[in-house]
Amino acid sequence: MTRGALAAGPLLLAGLAAGRLASGVLAAIAAMLAGINDRPGSRRASVQRLGVPALAGALGLAVGSYAGQLLEAVPLTLVLTLLGLVAGGVSAVGPVASAAGTQLLVTAAVGAGMPAAESGWQRALAFLAGAGWLLLLRLVLPTPGALTGDFRFDGEREAVADVYDAVAALLDAVGTPHATARRAALTAALDHAQDALAGPRLRRHSGSAAERRLHARFAAALPLAEAATALFWTAEPVPARAAEGPRRLAAAVRGDTGTGPLPAPHRSAPALRALDDALLRAAEAFDRAEGAQRRLLTRRRGAQDAVRAAFGSGGREYGLRVALCFGTGAAIAQALHHSRWHGQHQHWYWLPATAVFLVKPDLGPLASRVLCRAAGTVLGAVVFAGLAPLLPRPAGLIALVAVCGALVPVATRHFAALTAVVTVLVLALVMAGGEPQASAGRIGETLLACALVLIVGHLPMPGGRGGGVRARLAAAGGAAHAYLVHVLGESADRAERWALRREAYRTLAEARAAIAVASAELPALARHTEGTDAVAEVLERLVDTTTACAVHLDDTGRLTPRHVDQLRDALAELRLQEGEVPLPADA
């Protein structure tokens, strides 16, 4: 909230003071969009999370500005539609790519629909300056409560500590109905810590003693998580003191201290012996003054994987839907603009930009997105209409922009609340830029965008529906297969095993998230992904069993009949679902 308050409002004030009000408005818009992408986590990860979408936004603003200046309505609509097709396909690559695709299209609509005297490259530089200012605040300002020690790594420390806490929570829940949810929470904690530690860097290895300690402590958590998952698979309650060790390790990570005394081992089963051995190795890693130099555990996804995701079934389906929504929205907006249906306003970008946000599946089910967007826009427009006559110009508008910037991080927890805050903020920026009050027009354009996206969202697409869900399930099946082959091959490379295990659980979590959104859609859409939750459940059982097999093979060198039977059952179920999950042929 502090970063938000110091971003858009001061940027608008700086533009006003420098006599470059239009640039100040664009910089404030960039800071607002970067604030929407700002999430808790490490500073290094924030460089990618905020920087990549900002670069895409600057590119979109430049392309939209030049296209709006040089092209007539029909060719401009075709260019924007093509841009929507590309950005939609790219969005299927991952969360950062999705944010980049969204900003590319939103700023392209703004650039084309907001006439200005500045050239496209000047507007792009102003946009980059605004996003760069928020990123600088993110890197410089310490997190509250982390003013002691090296605050540069406060996000990483918290993420690694959360992993140990999640291990302890899973151990407490083994054998209870809460165990499955705790195992999913452990996966989420590991994913977050992996991202926090593996953000963009100039060097391959960590560059300071504090960072190396964090990497060593995260690496020490991997065998603990593996052993805890094996205990979860057995479904037999473990001694209460088993969770005390990971909790003490979590406290040591947060305080950047040694572990102190740990509970005595309880070595009555292979998984418990693995847990105790992992705890002892973790204690050794914690007691070292400086972590050993080691290679970072990162996701093994290169350019080929990104291209495959963008041009796969999920990327093609989403790209076509985005292109249709964005292009049609731009065409309708230009037609309404030229007909002067909302008066003398010069800006027509709101309708296509709204359609871009509404078509994004990461913001929830389609019907929910539409209802939240409509309600949030109406609320924000009504609030601004009531405030606008009372605010002094321009000081009152600048103060309102600063307040809304501070509220964005809180509002991101609910799409309707975020929409309301952003609506007030944008309306204040537009009025500060010299335009008349436009609340009524924004409500009308938003309702049109909602109707457009509802219609397009229910249209049949080439290649069938549910491509994104099935593509994620296919990726999860491939990762589970690679992990199983490695474990049954009895390789001694444990680092490789842990990397494959991380990828298997991570892709499963991504598939589960996509399935949850699809299952909450209206029946006309939800029916296209029926049965995928059952497939994901079988894959999770396969990966859990593979983890239990790995721990048991380490301890005894052979598998029990229970391990073999569960592996065979899971693989047989998956073969029956070959039409649903295209696993490799030799799975």
N, C-alpha and C positions, 0 to 999 in steps of 0.2 A: 504493500500500500504506500509506503514511503517512496519507493521508486516511481510508482504511478503518479503520485502528487508532484514529484520533481521533474516529470517528463513532459507531458503534453502542454500543461499550462505555461510553464516557463519558456518552452519553445515558441508558443504562440506570442508570448510577451516579447521575446527576443526578436521575432520577425516584425512585430509592430514597431519596436524601438529602432530597428535598422531600416525601416521603410520598405521591407520586403514581406508584406503581409501574406501574399499568396504562398511564398516559400515557407513562412511560418506555419500556415495551415497545413501544407503538405507534410512538413516535419512532424507536426502534432498528430496527424493521421498515422504516420509511420510509427510513432511512439505508441499510439493506441493499439495498432495491430501487433506490434512486438510485445506489448503488455498482455495481450490475449494469449500469446504463446509462452509467456513467462511462467515457469512452474518451479516448485521447490526442487532442489537438487544441487549438483555441483556446479561450480563456476565454469569448469572446462566444458561440461556438457551443454551449458547455456550458450556457449559460443556457436555451437552448431544449431541448437534449437531456435535461437533468435536470429543468427547471422544468415543461415541459408534461406529462410523465408524472406528476410529483408532484401537479399540480393535478387531473389525472384520478383519481389514486389517492385524494386527499382527497374528491373527489366520490363515488367508489365506496364509500368507507368510510362516509360519511354516509348514502347511500342504503341500503346494506346494513344499517347499524345500525338505522335507522328501520323498514325492512321486516322485519327479524328480530324487532323488538319488537312490531310492530303486526299482523303477518300470520301466519296459520296455515301449515302445511306446503305445502298445495297452491297457494294464491295466491302464497306466497313463491317457490315453484319457477317459477311462470309469470312473475313479475317478473324473476327472475334469467335466465330463458331469453330474455325480450325484451331485457334488457340485453346478453346475449351476442350477439344478432342485430345490435344497433346497434354494439357495440364491434368485432365481427368485420368489418362493412362498413367502418367508419372505419379499421381497421388496413390496408386495402388502399391507403390514400392514400400512405403512405411510411414510412420507418423510425421517425421520431419518433411518428407517429400509431399505428404498430404497438405501440411501447412504451407509449404512453398507453392504448390499448385493453386491453393486457395488465394494466397496473396497475389500471385501472378494475375489471376483473373479479376480479382477485385480492383487492383490498381490499374489494370488495362481498361476496365469500365470507367474508373474515375478519370484516367487520362483522356479517354475519348469523349466522355460526357461532361467534363468540366473545362470549358474554354479558358485559356490563359494566354497572357502575352509571352511567357517564358517558353523556351524551346524544350523539347523532350529531354535532352540530356541535363539541362538545368533543373528541371523538375525531379529527375531521377537522383541527382546529387542532393537536393533538399530532402528527398525521402530517405536516402542513405544516412544523411546527417541526423535525422530524427531517430531512426532505428539505432544508429551507432551511439547516440546519446544514452538511450535506455540500456543498451548493452554495456556501456562504460559504467553506468550506475550499478548494474548487476555485478560487474567485476570488482568494483571499488568498495561499495558499501558492505560492511559486515552484516551477517545475519544476527538479529537480536538474540542475546544469550550466548553468543560465540565470540565475545570480545577478548577472551583470554586465549593465549596460545597462538598458533598460526591459523588465523581465520580464513586463509585462502582455501583450506581443506575442510571447512566445517560441514559442507554438504556431503562430501565423501565420507567423513567420519560418521555422520548420522546414518548414512545409507548402509555402511558396513556393520554398524552396531545393530541396525534393524534386522540384518540377516541373522545374527546370533540370537536376538530376541525371538525371531520367527522359528528358529530351530528349537528353542526352549518351549515355545508355545505348542509346537507339533508334538514334542516329547510328552508334554502334559496331557495332550488329547489322544494319544495312541490308545486304541481300543474303545474309544467313545464315538458317539455320532458326530462330534465336531472335528474329527481327525481329517476328513477329506477337505473341509474348508481351510483348515490350518496348513495342509500340504499345499493348497493353491496359494495361500498367503506367503508361504516360504518361497514359492516360485516367483511371485511378484516382487518380494524383497530382493531376491538374487538378481532378477532382471534390472531392478532399479539401481542396485549397487554396481552391477556390471556396466551399465550406461554411465553412471556417475564417474567411474574410474577410467573408462575407456573413451573419453571425449577426444576431440582433435588435439594433436600435439605436434610440436616441431621435431621431437626426438622419439625414437622407437621405445626407449626405456624411460622410466620415471627419473626425474632430474634432481630430487632432493631427498634427504634422509627421512623427513616426515612422510613424503609421498611413498617412498619405498616401504616404510613400515605399514602404511595402509594397504598397499598391494599384498604384502606378505600376510597381513591379517585377513584380507579377503580370501586369499588362496587357502589359508588354514581353515576357513569356514566351509570350503567345498566338500572335504571328506566328512565333516560333521553333518552337513546337509544330506549327504549320500547315506550315511549310517542311520540318520533319523528317518529317512524315507524307507529304508529297509525295515526298520522297526514298525513303521506305519503299515507296511505290507503284511507283516505277521499278524497285526491286529491284536497283539497281546500287550496288556498294560505293562509299563516299565516302572522301576522304582522312582519315587518322587524326586530323590536327590539327583537323578540323571539330568534333570533340567537345570540344576543349580550351576553347573559348570558353564554352559553357554551363556547364562545370565551374567555371571561374573565377567566373562569375556566381553559381553556387550558393554558393561560398565567400564571396563578397562579401555575399550576403543573410544568411548565418549570422553573419558578423562585423559586419554593418551598416556596411560600408566601401565605398569605390570599387572599380572593377573592376581597375585596373592595366592593363598591356599585354595586348592580345588577339592571337591568331594572325592572320597575314596572310590575306586572303580568297583563295578559290579559285573564280573565277566562270566555270566552264566549262559550266554548264547552268542552265536557268531556276530549278529548285528550289534549286541551290547559290547562285545569285545572290540568291534570296529569303532564304535562310538568312543570307548575309553581310549583306544589308541589315537584316534583323531584328536581327542581332547588333550592328550599328552603332547602330541606334536604341535598343537595350537599353543599350548603353554610355552613350549620352547621358542616358537616364533615370536610370541609376545615378549619374552624375556630378553630377546636380543635388542641391543641398543639401536641397531639399524637393520632394516629388513634386507634380505639378500636381493641382489639385482636379478630380476627375472622378467621373462617375456609376459606381456599383458594378455589376459584372457579376454579376447574380443570375439564378436560374432564373425563367422566365416562367410561373409556375404560380399561378393565383389561386383564388378560391373555386369558380369553375365547374369547374376541373380537379379539385379535391378532391371535389366532389359527383359528378362523372362517374366518378371512380375508385371511390368508395364504393358507388355504385348501379350500376356496370357489372357485366359478367359475373363478373369476378374478385372484386369486393366482395360480390356476392350469394352466390356459391358459398362463399366463406370465411365470410361471416356466418351462413349456414345451418349450416355444419359446426360453427362455434364455439358457436352457440346450442344445437345438439343435444348436443354434448359437455358444455357447461357446465350446461345445464338437467338433463340426465340424471344427471350427476355430483352435482348438488345434491340431486336427488330420492333417489338411492341413499344418499348420505351421511346425509340426514335419517332415512331409514328405518332405517339401521343404528344411528344415534344413539339413536333412540327405542326400539330393541330392546335397547340396552345391549350390543351384541356385543363392544365393546372395554372393557367395565368402566364406571367412573364418570366418564370424561373428559367435559368439557362442550363440547369443541370439535369441530365436524364439517366445518370449512372445508378440510381438507387435500386431500380427494378432488377437489372441483371446482376448487380452485386448481391442483392438479397437472394436471388435464385441460386447463386454459387454456395452461399452458406446453407441454404435449405436442402440442397441436393447431397450434402456430405453425410454419409452414413455414420461417421465417427461421432456425430452429435446426437445419436439416438434414433429410434424408429421414425419413419417418415411422418406418420400422423402426429406423433408427439412433437416433432420438430416444427411442423406447420402451425400447430396450435400455440406452442410456446413463442414462436416468432411473431405470430399475429398479436397475441396478448401482450408481449413485451413491447412491440412497436406502438400499439395503442396507448399503453401506460406511459411509455417514455414521451410520446408526442403530446399527450394531455398534460403531463407534468411540465414539459418545456413551454407549452402554450400558456400555462398559468404563470410560469416564472418570467418569461420573456418581457412582458410589459413592466415588471418590477425591477429588472436588473439595469444598473447604470452601464453605459457604453463607453469604452470597451472593458473597463475593469471588472464589471459584474460577469461578463461572458468569460473572461480569462479565469476568474475564480471558479466559475462553474465547470470549466474544462478541467481545472486542476482537481476539483472534488471528484468529478467523474473518473478521471485517471486513477485516483486513489481507490475508487470503488471497483474498478475492473477486476483486480485479483480476487476479491470476495465474490463478485458476481459470476465468475467463471464456473462456480459450482452448480449453477442452474442456467439452462439456455435462455429461459424467459427473462430471468434477472439480468443476464449479460446483454440481451437484446435491448432491454429498457435503458440500461446505463449507456450503451453505445449509441442508442438513438438520441438521447439527450446530448451526449458529447458531440456527435456529428452535427446535429441541428445548431448547437452553440458555435461550432467551428464555421459552419456555413454562414450564419448570421454575422459572426465576427469578420468574415471575409467580404461583407458588404451586401449579401443577399437578404431578401425579406424573409420573414418567418414562414416556414414551410411545413408545419406539422400536418395539416390536412392532406397535402400532396404525398407526404411520406406514408401516411396510413393507407391511402388508396393504392399506391405503388406496391406496398408490402402485401396487401390482400390479393392484388393481381399476381404477384410472384408466388404466393402460397397456392393459388388456384393452378397456376402453370405447373409448378413442381408436383402437385398432387396428380395432375393429369399425366404428365410425362413419367412419373414414378410408377404408374400402373400400366404403361404401354408395354407390349411385348417387344423384346429386343432380339436381334440375331444371335443365335447360339444358346438361347434359353436364359432363364433367370437363375439367380443364386450363384453366378460364376465366381464372385469374390469369396464366398464361403467355401465353395468346393476347392478353389485354388489354395486357400489356407489349409484345408484338410489334407490336400495332396502334399503340401510342403511338410506338414506335421507327420504324415505317413512316411515320407522319405527320410526325415530326420530320425524317426523311431527305428526305421530299418537299419540306418547306418550305425546307430547306437547299439542295436541288438547284435549286428554282425561283429562289431568290435569286441563286445563283451564275450560272446561265445567263442571268438577266436582266441581268447585268453591272452591278449596282448599285455605286456608288462608296462606299457606307456599309460600311466594313470592320468597325466595331464591331458592327453588326447581323449581319454575316456570321460573326464570331467567336462571337457569342451563339448563333446558330442552329447553328453547328458544335458548340459545347459541348453543346447540348441533344440533338443527334443522337447524339453519342458517348455521352452520359450515359444516355439511354434505352436505347441498345443494350447498354450494360454491365448495366443493370438487367434487361433481358430475358435476357441471357446467364446472369446469376446465377440467375434463376428457372428457366431451362431446365436448368442444371447440377443443381439440386436435384431437379427432376422426373425427370431421366434416371437419377438414382441410386435412385429408388424401386423397390419390388418390381415385377416384370413386370405384375401386375394394374393397377397405377397408372401405370407408366411408359409403357405403350402408348397412353395417351390424349394424350400430347404427342409422339409419334413424328413426326419430320420437322421439328420446330420449330427444331432446331439448324441444319439446312440453310438454312432461311429466314433465320435470324439471320446466317448466313455470307454470304448474298447481300446482305443489307442492309449489312453491314460493308463488303463490296466496293464497294457503291454509294457509301457515304459516303466511303471512302478515295479512290475515283475522283473524286468531287465535289471533295474537297480538292485533289487534284492538278490538276483543271481550274481551280480558283480561282487557284492559284499560277501556272499557265501563262498564263491570261488576263491576269493582272497584268503578266506579262513581255512577252508577244507580242501580246496582243489577239485571239488565235484559238486554236482547239483543233486538235490533231493527229488524224489518222485513228485512232490508237490510243485516244485519250481518247474519241472518239465511239463507236467500236466497243464499248469496255468499258461505257460508259453504256447503250448499246442492249441489250447482252447481259444486264446486270444487271436492267434494267427488264423485258425479256422474261421472264426467269426469275421475277420477282416477279409478273407478270401470270398466269403459269401456276399460281402459288400463291395466287390470290385467295381461295380458300376457307380458307387458313391465316392469311393476313395481310390484313385488310381495309384496304388503302391507299385514299386518296382517289380518287374516280373519275377525276380528271384527271391522275393520276400516270402 
